[in-house]
Amino acid sequence: MENKSRNTFSGTIGFVLAAAGSAVGLGNIWRFPYLAARDGGGLFLVVYIVLALTFGFALLTTEVAIGRKTKQSPLTAYGKLKSGWNWLGVFASIVPFLILPYYCVIGGWVLKYFLVFLTGSGLEAAGDGYFTGFITGKAEPVIMMAIFLIFCAVVIYRGVEQGIERFSKIIMPVLILLVVGIAVFSLTIRQTDESGAVRTGLEGLKIYLVPNFEGITVRGFFMVVADAMGQLFYSLSVAMGIMIAYGSYVRDDANLVRSINQIEFFDTLVAFLAGVMIIPAVYVFMGTEGMASGPSLMFVSLPKIFAQMGAAGRIVGIVFFATVLFAAVTSAMSLLEAVVSGLIDRFHMDRKKAAVVESVIALVIGAVVCFGYNFFYFEAKLPNGAPGSSAQILDIMDYISNNMLMPVVAIATCILIGWILKPKTIIDEAEKNGEKLGRKGLYKVMIRFVAPALLLWLFLISLGIL
């Protein structure tokens, strides 16, 4: 029986901005640029866009439609779709449950850097060992994580329309303006290095946009495809239960096809602009070597770059970390909502109690993640880890959620929709108000054949088998 009192978004704009806010997170602004820099610039960009319009489109459409059709959280939606498939809902809900605590830890790191630049201490952040000194601290990382989490919890506590939608309508336009502003600034900078060579932001943009096939092998190309696919999970928030939860709050008379297209557009635009924002600046001040700095790009390399910009560096640093903070908050909110919605639907908790319960659990686990860099420090080797690299608690949680559970959830979803319930189930939901799903033929092929094959291949890579 459908819950008539279920929260809903007031309109399409609210849903699109909330869903885009979930999609536009650390994955876009932190992970996308360093993958693009590592994987041949424009080559990665082209592969990513092709996959977003095919593979990503199929998974995004499926999850949003499942949410609206069932009017249920990810925990209960699959069981309502097909008897005996409740287990998939459990897996889909474990993913945001695992990701939220460590995502809030990273959100706390972003908050710390934002406050450092805001208070005029950006030069300290540029010092060698600053980041390591901060994350190995025993109290400050926990405090920053807690502040970040509590803010997200307050928004979710207020509900869908008064919390998630109202906040997203304010923050998303601001976020996009900030990203565009820094991207434009990044293209205008230039620097003369010690050898007298001049590097410009526009040259860095060329490296980002023009595909680089130098030294590329068949295996190398497929690794670029694997990176782009993995990035899509981060970017579109699929296989995390989030889009099912948000889809369940969409009104039956909303144009689902148009909304999905808009979410795709916003997400790809911000991911692209994040590259424009970061890669030219890194190239100007650190050359092509700096572009290969990997995940440390945001917290180690960029503060050094801002320090080299002189007086403007402080302003750019404040705006940059404000942008990343806004993006992190909108994504963390959606992770929290995916779990809270499950507690409401499965255990009949009221929203306020569910938000408090999950926030307290996330706070405790988040503290354990922080202590993984001091009290609980150890070094582990992951199956897909780089040679010589070691993993801590955060890395292990990330590996389990992103490299193991998410592909399993996505593969099982493709089997359920593609082969058991048939693609017509989703297509009919998307077209129920007379709209036309423009890529209908593509959707059928992707959900039944291509997506499961790609997902299985990605899963085997994650396990270190390929």
C-alpha positions as CSV (number, residue, x, y, z in Angstrom):
1,M,0.0,0.0,0.0
2,E,1.4,3.4,-1.0
3,N,2.3,5.8,1.7
4,K,0.1,8.8,1.0
5,S,1.9,11.0,3.4
6,R,5.3,10.4,1.8
7,N,7.5,13.5,1.4
8,T,7.8,14.8,-2.1
9,F,9.8,17.4,-4.0
10,S,7.6,20.4,-4.7
11,G,8.6,20.3,-8.4
12,T,11.0,19.2,-11.1
13,I,13.5,21.9,-10.4
14,G,13.9,20.8,-6.8
15,F,14.4,17.2,-7.8
16,V,16.9,18.0,-10.5
17,L,19.0,20.3,-8.3
18,A,18.9,17.8,-5.4
19,A,19.9,14.9,-7.6
20,A,22.5,17.0,-9.4
21,G,23.8,18.1,-6.0
22,S,24.2,14.4,-5.0
23,A,25.9,13.7,-8.3
24,V,28.2,16.7,-8.1
25,G,30.4,15.8,-5.2
26,L,34.0,15.0,-4.3
27,G,34.0,12.5,-7.2
28,N,33.6,15.3,-9.7
29,I,35.9,18.0,-8.2
30,W,38.5,15.8,-6.6
31,R,38.7,12.5,-8.5
32,F,37.8,13.5,-12.1
33,P,40.6,16.0,-12.7
34,Y,43.4,13.7,-11.5
35,L,42.1,10.7,-13.5
36,A,41.8,13.0,-16.6
37,A,45.4,14.2,-16.1
38,R,46.7,10.6,-15.6
39,D,44.7,9.0,-18.4
40,G,45.6,11.1,-21.4
41,G,43.5,14.2,-20.9
42,G,41.1,14.4,-23.8
43,L,41.2,10.7,-24.2
44,F,39.7,10.2,-20.8
45,L,37.2,13.0,-21.4
46,V,35.9,11.5,-24.6
47,V,35.6,8.0,-23.1
48,Y,33.8,9.4,-20.0
49,I,31.3,11.4,-22.0
50,V,30.5,8.4,-24.2
51,L,30.0,6.2,-21.2
52,A,27.9,8.9,-19.4
53,L,25.5,9.0,-22.4
54,T,25.2,5.3,-22.6
55,F,26.1,3.2,-19.5
56,G,25.5,6.0,-17.0
57,F,22.2,7.0,-18.7
58,A,20.9,3.4,-18.4
59,L,21.7,3.0,-14.7
60,L,20.5,6.5,-13.8
61,T,17.2,6.0,-15.6
62,T,16.7,2.6,-14.0
63,E,17.2,3.8,-10.4
64,V,15.2,7.0,-10.7
65,A,12.3,5.1,-12.3
66,I,12.5,2.3,-9.7
67,G,12.2,4.9,-6.9
68,R,9.2,6.7,-8.5
69,K,7.4,3.5,-9.4
70,T,7.7,1.9,-5.9
71,K,7.6,5.1,-3.8
72,Q,10.1,3.2,-1.6
73,S,13.6,3.6,-0.2
74,P,16.4,1.5,-1.7
75,L,16.1,-0.9,1.2
76,T,12.5,-1.8,0.4
77,A,12.1,-0.9,-3.3
78,Y,13.6,-4.1,-4.9
79,G,11.4,-6.3,-2.7
80,K,8.4,-4.4,-3.8
81,L,9.4,-4.7,-7.5
82,K,10.0,-8.5,-7.3
83,S,9.3,-10.9,-4.4
84,G,12.5,-12.5,-3.1
85,W,14.7,-9.6,-4.1
86,N,14.9,-7.9,-0.8
87,W,18.5,-9.0,-0.4
88,L,19.4,-6.5,-3.2
89,G,17.8,-3.7,-1.3
90,V,20.0,-4.6,1.7
91,F,23.2,-4.6,-0.4
92,A,22.1,-1.2,-2.0
93,S,21.6,0.3,1.5
94,I,24.9,-1.0,2.9
95,V,26.7,1.0,0.3
96,P,25.7,4.5,1.5
97,F,25.9,3.3,5.1
98,L,29.6,2.5,4.5
99,I,30.4,5.5,2.4
100,L,28.8,8.2,4.6
101,P,31.2,8.0,7.6
102,Y,34.4,8.2,5.6
103,Y,32.9,10.7,3.2
104,C,32.3,12.9,6.2
105,V,35.9,12.4,7.3
106,I,37.0,13.8,3.9
107,G,34.4,16.5,4.2
108,G,36.0,17.4,7.5
109,W,39.4,17.7,5.7
110,V,37.8,20.1,3.2
111,L,36.2,22.1,6.0
112,K,39.6,22.4,7.7
113,Y,41.3,23.7,4.5
114,F,38.5,26.1,3.9
115,L,38.9,27.6,7.4
116,V,42.6,27.7,7.1
117,F,42.4,29.8,3.9
118,L,39.5,31.9,5.3
119,T,41.7,32.8,8.4
120,G,44.7,33.8,6.2
121,S,46.8,30.7,7.0
122,G,47.0,29.3,3.5
123,L,50.8,29.5,3.4
124,E,50.9,27.0,6.3
125,A,48.7,24.6,4.3
126,A,51.3,24.7,1.5
127,G,54.0,23.5,3.8
128,D,55.5,20.0,3.5
129,G,53.9,17.6,5.9
130,Y,51.0,19.8,6.7
131,F,48.3,17.5,5.4
132,T,49.9,14.4,7.0
133,G,50.2,16.3,10.3
134,F,46.6,17.3,10.3
135,I,45.0,13.9,9.4
136,T,47.3,12.1,12.0
137,G,46.1,14.4,14.7
138,K,43.9,12.8,17.4
139,A,41.2,15.5,18.0
140,E,41.0,18.0,15.2
141,P,40.0,15.6,12.3
142,V,37.2,14.2,14.5
143,I,35.9,17.6,15.4
144,M,35.9,18.7,11.7
145,M,34.2,15.5,10.7
146,A,31.6,16.0,13.4
147,I,30.8,19.6,12.4
148,F,30.4,18.5,8.7
149,L,28.2,15.6,9.6
150,I,26.0,17.6,12.0
151,F,25.3,20.2,9.3
152,C,24.2,17.5,6.8
153,A,22.1,15.9,9.5
154,V,20.2,19.1,10.2
155,V,19.2,19.4,6.6
156,I,18.0,15.8,6.4
157,Y,16.2,16.2,9.7
158,R,14.1,19.0,8.2
159,G,12.8,16.8,5.5
160,V,12.6,16.6,1.7
161,E,11.0,19.9,0.7
162,Q,12.0,22.1,3.6
163,G,15.5,20.5,4.0
164,I,17.0,18.8,0.9
165,E,15.1,20.8,-1.8
166,R,15.4,24.2,-0.1
167,F,19.1,23.8,0.5
168,S,19.8,22.5,-3.0
169,K,18.0,25.4,-4.6
170,I,20.3,27.8,-2.8
171,I,23.6,26.0,-2.9
172,M,23.6,24.5,-6.5
173,P,23.4,27.7,-8.4
174,V,26.1,29.2,-6.1
175,L,28.3,26.1,-6.6
176,I,28.0,26.3,-10.4
177,L,28.9,30.0,-10.4
178,L,32.0,29.3,-8.2
179,V,33.2,26.5,-10.4
180,V,32.8,28.6,-13.6
181,G,34.5,31.6,-11.9
182,I,37.6,29.6,-10.9
183,A,37.7,27.8,-14.2
184,V,37.8,31.1,-16.1
185,F,40.5,32.4,-13.7
186,S,42.5,29.2,-14.2
187,L,42.7,29.9,-17.9
188,T,44.1,33.4,-17.4
189,I,47.2,32.5,-15.3
190,R,50.8,32.2,-16.6
191,Q,54.1,31.5,-15.0
192,T,57.8,31.6,-16.0
193,D,59.7,28.7,-14.5
194,E,63.4,28.7,-13.5
195,S,64.5,27.8,-17.0
196,G,62.7,30.8,-18.5
197,A,60.0,28.8,-20.1
198,V,56.5,30.3,-19.9
199,R,53.5,28.1,-19.2
200,T,50.0,29.3,-19.5
201,G,46.6,28.2,-18.4
202,L,45.5,27.9,-22.1
203,E,48.3,25.4,-22.7
204,G,47.1,23.4,-19.7
205,L,43.6,23.5,-21.2
206,K,44.9,22.1,-24.5
207,I,46.5,19.2,-22.6
208,Y,43.2,18.5,-20.9
209,L,41.1,18.7,-24.0
210,V,43.3,17.1,-26.7
211,P,43.5,13.3,-26.5
212,N,47.0,12.0,-25.9
213,F,47.6,8.6,-27.5
214,E,51.4,8.7,-26.9
215,G,52.5,5.3,-25.6
216,I,48.9,4.1,-25.3
217,T,48.4,0.3,-25.6
218,V,45.3,-1.8,-26.0
219,R,45.5,-2.7,-22.3
220,G,46.2,1.0,-21.4
221,F,43.1,2.1,-23.3
222,F,40.9,-0.5,-21.5
223,M,42.3,0.8,-18.2
224,V,41.2,4.3,-19.2
225,V,37.7,2.8,-19.9
226,A,37.8,1.1,-16.4
227,D,38.7,4.4,-14.7
228,A,36.0,6.3,-16.6
229,M,33.4,3.6,-15.6
230,G,34.5,3.7,-12.0
231,Q,34.3,7.5,-12.0
232,L,30.7,7.3,-13.3
233,F,29.6,5.5,-10.1
234,Y,31.0,8.5,-8.1
235,S,29.7,11.1,-10.5
236,L,26.1,9.9,-11.1
237,S,25.6,8.5,-7.6
238,V,24.3,5.2,-9.1
239,A,24.4,1.8,-7.3
240,M,24.3,3.7,-4.0
241,G,20.6,3.7,-3.5
242,I,20.6,7.5,-3.6
243,M,18.8,7.9,-6.9
244,I,16.1,5.4,-5.9
245,A,15.5,7.4,-2.7
246,Y,15.3,10.7,-4.5
247,G,13.2,9.1,-7.3
248,S,10.7,8.0,-4.7
249,Y,10.1,11.6,-3.8
250,V,9.3,12.6,-7.4
251,R,5.7,13.4,-8.2
252,D,3.9,11.0,-10.6
253,D,3.1,13.9,-13.0
254,A,6.8,15.0,-13.3
255,N,8.6,14.6,-16.6
256,L,11.1,12.0,-15.6
257,V,12.8,11.8,-19.0
258,R,13.6,15.5,-19.0
259,S,14.8,15.4,-15.4
260,I,17.2,12.6,-16.1
261,N,18.6,14.4,-19.1
262,Q,19.1,17.5,-17.0
263,I,20.9,15.6,-14.2
264,E,23.2,14.0,-16.8
265,F,23.9,17.5,-18.2
266,F,24.6,19.2,-14.8
267,D,26.9,16.3,-13.7
268,T,28.9,16.1,-16.9
269,L,29.2,19.9,-17.0
270,V,30.6,20.3,-13.5
271,A,32.9,17.3,-13.9
272,F,34.3,18.9,-17.1
273,L,34.6,22.4,-15.5
274,A,36.3,20.8,-12.5
275,G,39.0,19.7,-14.9
276,V,39.2,23.2,-16.4
277,M,39.4,24.6,-12.9
278,I,42.3,22.4,-11.7
279,I,44.4,21.0,-14.6
280,P,45.5,24.3,-16.2
281,A,46.5,25.7,-12.8
282,V,48.5,22.6,-11.9
283,Y,50.2,22.6,-15.3
284,V,51.2,26.3,-15.0
285,F,52.8,26.0,-11.6
286,M,53.9,22.3,-11.5
287,G,54.2,21.2,-15.1
288,T,53.1,17.9,-16.5
289,E,54.8,16.1,-13.5
290,G,52.4,17.9,-11.1
291,M,49.4,16.6,-13.0
292,A,50.3,13.1,-12.1
293,S,50.1,13.7,-8.3
294,G,47.0,11.6,-7.9
295,P,44.6,11.8,-5.0
296,S,46.9,14.1,-3.0
297,L,46.2,16.8,-5.7
298,M,43.6,18.7,-3.7
299,F,45.2,18.7,-0.2
300,V,48.9,18.8,-1.0
301,S,49.5,20.2,-4.6
302,L,46.8,22.8,-4.8
303,P,47.7,24.7,-1.6
304,K,51.3,24.9,-2.9
305,I,49.9,26.4,-6.2
306,F,47.7,28.9,-4.3
307,A,50.8,30.0,-2.3
308,Q,52.6,30.7,-5.6
309,M,49.8,33.0,-6.8
310,G,50.7,35.6,-4.2
311,A,47.9,37.8,-2.8
312,A,45.3,36.3,-5.2
313,G,46.1,32.8,-3.9
314,R,44.3,33.4,-0.6
315,I,41.1,34.5,-2.4
316,V,41.3,31.6,-4.9
317,G,41.9,29.2,-2.1
318,I,38.9,30.4,-0.1
319,V,36.6,30.2,-3.2
320,F,38.0,26.8,-4.3
321,F,37.6,25.1,-0.9
322,A,34.2,26.7,-0.5
323,T,33.2,25.2,-3.8
324,V,34.5,21.7,-2.8
325,L,32.8,22.0,0.6
326,F,29.4,22.8,-1.0
327,A,29.8,19.9,-3.4
328,A,30.7,17.6,-0.5
329,V,27.8,18.7,1.6
330,T,25.2,18.0,-1.1
331,S,26.6,14.5,-1.7
332,A,26.9,13.6,2.0
333,M,23.3,14.7,2.5
334,S,22.1,12.3,-0.2
335,L,24.1,9.5,1.3
336,L,22.5,10.2,4.7
337,E,19.0,10.4,3.1
338,A,19.5,7.0,1.3
339,V,19.9,5.4,4.7
340,V,17.3,7.4,6.6
341,S,14.7,6.7,4.0
342,G,15.3,3.0,4.5
343,L,14.8,3.3,8.3
344,I,11.6,5.2,7.7
345,D,10.1,2.7,5.2
346,R,11.4,-0.6,6.7
347,F,11.3,0.1,10.4
348,H,8.5,2.8,10.4
349,M,10.7,5.4,12.2
350,D,9.7,9.0,12.0
351,R,12.2,11.1,10.0
352,K,13.7,13.0,12.9
353,K,14.4,9.8,14.9
354,A,15.9,8.1,11.8
355,A,18.1,11.1,11.0
356,V,19.4,11.2,14.6
357,V,20.0,7.4,14.8
358,E,21.9,7.2,11.5
359,S,23.9,10.3,12.3
360,V,25.1,9.0,15.7
361,I,26.2,5.7,14.0
362,A,28.0,7.6,11.3
363,L,29.7,9.8,13.9
364,V,31.0,6.8,15.8
365,I,32.3,5.0,12.6
366,G,33.7,8.3,11.3
367,A,35.7,8.7,14.5
368,V,37.1,5.2,14.0
369,V,38.1,6.2,10.4
370,C,39.9,9.3,11.8
371,F,41.7,7.1,14.3
372,G,42.9,4.9,11.4
373,Y,45.7,7.4,11.0
374,N,46.9,7.3,14.6
375,F,45.5,4.9,17.3
376,F,44.3,2.2,14.8
377,Y,47.0,2.7,12.2
378,F,48.0,-0.3,10.1
379,E,49.0,-0.9,6.5
380,A,47.1,-3.3,4.3
381,K,47.4,-4.2,0.6
382,L,44.3,-4.1,-1.6
383,P,43.9,-6.3,-4.7
384,N,43.6,-3.3,-7.0
385,G,46.2,-1.2,-5.1
386,A,49.2,0.5,-6.8
387,P,52.5,-1.3,-6.3
388,G,54.0,-0.2,-3.0
389,S,50.8,1.5,-1.8
390,S,49.2,0.7,1.6
391,A,45.7,1.1,2.7
392,Q,44.2,2.3,6.0
393,I,40.6,2.0,7.4
394,L,39.2,4.7,5.0
395,D,40.8,3.0,2.0
396,I,39.4,-0.4,3.0
397,M,35.9,0.9,3.5
398,D,36.1,2.7,0.1
399,Y,37.3,-0.5,-1.6
400,I,34.5,-2.6,-0.1
401,S,31.8,-0.1,-1.0
402,N,32.9,1.1,-4.3
403,N,34.9,-1.8,-5.8
404,M,32.9,-4.7,-4.5
405,L,29.4,-3.8,-3.4
406,M,28.5,-1.2,-6.0
407,P,29.3,-3.4,-9.0
408,V,27.3,-6.3,-7.4
409,V,24.3,-4.0,-6.9
410,A,24.5,-2.6,-10.4
411,I,24.9,-6.1,-12.0
412,A,22.0,-7.5,-10.0
413,T,19.9,-4.5,-11.0
414,C,20.6,-5.1,-14.6
415,I,19.7,-8.8,-14.3
416,L,16.4,-7.9,-12.5
417,I,15.3,-5.2,-14.9
418,G,16.9,-6.5,-18.1
419,W,16.0,-10.2,-17.9
420,I,13.4,-10.9,-15.2
421,L,11.0,-7.9,-15.1
422,K,12.1,-6.7,-18.7
423,P,13.2,-3.2,-19.7
424,K,9.5,-2.3,-20.4
425,T,9.0,-2.0,-16.7
426,I,11.3,1.1,-16.6
427,I,10.4,2.5,-20.0
428,D,6.6,2.5,-19.1
429,E,7.4,4.3,-15.8
430,A,9.5,6.9,-17.7
431,E,6.9,7.4,-20.3
432,K,3.7,7.2,-18.2
433,N,2.7,10.9,-18.8
434,G,3.1,10.6,-22.5
435,E,6.8,11.5,-22.7
436,K,9.1,9.6,-25.0
437,L,12.3,8.0,-23.8
438,G,14.6,9.2,-26.6
439,R,17.2,6.5,-26.2
440,K,14.8,3.7,-25.8
441,G,16.6,1.2,-28.1
442,L,19.9,2.1,-26.5
443,Y,18.5,1.6,-23.0
444,K,17.3,-1.9,-23.9
445,V,20.7,-3.0,-25.3
446,M,22.6,-1.4,-22.4
447,I,20.6,-2.8,-19.5
448,R,20.4,-6.3,-20.9
449,F,23.8,-6.8,-22.5
450,V,26.4,-4.1,-22.5
451,A,26.1,-2.7,-18.9
452,P,26.2,-6.2,-17.2
453,A,29.3,-7.2,-19.3
454,L,31.1,-3.9,-18.5
455,L,30.2,-4.2,-14.8
456,L,31.4,-7.7,-14.6
457,W,34.7,-6.7,-16.2
458,L,35.1,-3.8,-13.8
459,F,34.4,-6.1,-10.9
460,L,37.0,-8.6,-11.9
461,I,39.6,-5.7,-12.3
462,S,38.6,-4.5,-8.8
463,L,39.3,-8.0,-7.4
464,G,42.7,-8.1,-9.1
465,I,41.7,-11.0,-11.3
466,L,42.2,-9.1,-14.6
